Amino acid sequence: MRYAFLTILWGGYVLMPPQPSHSVAVGTDVGVVAEYRPATGRFFFRRASERDPIPVRIGSVVQAGDKITLPAGASVTIQLTTGKTVVFLPGTSVVPEAPPLGERLASIFHTVSRLFDSDYPQSRTAASRGSTSCGPGERPAPIDVPIVASGAKIVAGTHDLPIVWNGGCGPFIVALVKGADTISIKRDVTTRRTRLDSVRLLVARYALRVTDSTGNGFEANLEGASSAPSAPEEIRRDTSALGVIAQAVWLLEADGGRWRFDAFEMLRPLVRQRNPLAGVIADGILWGRD
């Protein structure tokens, strides 16, 4: 006989209290880890078919029947194929049943953990909160813009371009140029992030420049392209939240990581809907792993 579980709605999520292990079937991929807290935590799922525990990482695929035991103050958030977000709280909980994720989508999400190593949550927080000022005589760290990979490309059209960087001493100047023409520029930027709004990109070559108060600079080429690579039809057919995220991850890794801007753009609607997995992957695209 199945248990009837009490679920608690909190912040749009479903909080799952500790559950008996016999309540669900086992062995089917049904969801993906979206978040865990605290960021320094090291947590593991236990799976009946596996001898070794499954590390909890962003993008880890979970199966119905996976068990997890969390200490006080910890939580693990997963997204199910149904679209429901489940938050596991302290105690022992079990991943519930849901429709199968599918082998192709599961294989794509298995690659996400390579994008977000175990130190990612702490390093992303440190980068986003770090001071942009530099002390007297302090040598600024090199400026790096993770979203601009070597040979970066973006589909031509009008875009709001999110630009986030590490290093340098503020204030900063961020500019997109085409030859001798300045297409968009932001001056006196006091944080390590900004957005170039309503930028009209043609099928052409551009350069993105970030310069700090010491003259320390970053420059990378950005190419406007007529179209982006198309994901396999099996992935494109899945219009669920996890399906769209899988398409973005596929594009993120396509062509040596050159389409990071368009992968981020694909995630934007879900980020606005506060989808936790889309949000953390979008952050990873902006801030990088380190």
Secondary structure, DSSP 8 states (H G I E B T S, - for coil): -------EEETTEEEE----GGGS--S-EEEEEEEEESTT---EEE-TT-SS-EE--TT-EEETT-EEEE-TT-EEEEEETTS-EEEE-SEEEE--------HHHHHHHTTHHHHS-TTHHHHHHHHHHS-----TT------B-TTS-TTEEEESEEEEEEEE-B---SSEEEEEEETTEEEEEEEEE-SSEEEEEEEEE-SSEEEEEEE-TTS-EEEEEEEEES------HHHHT--SHHHHHHHHHHHHHGGGGTTHHHHHHHHHHHHHTT-HHHHHHHHHHHH---
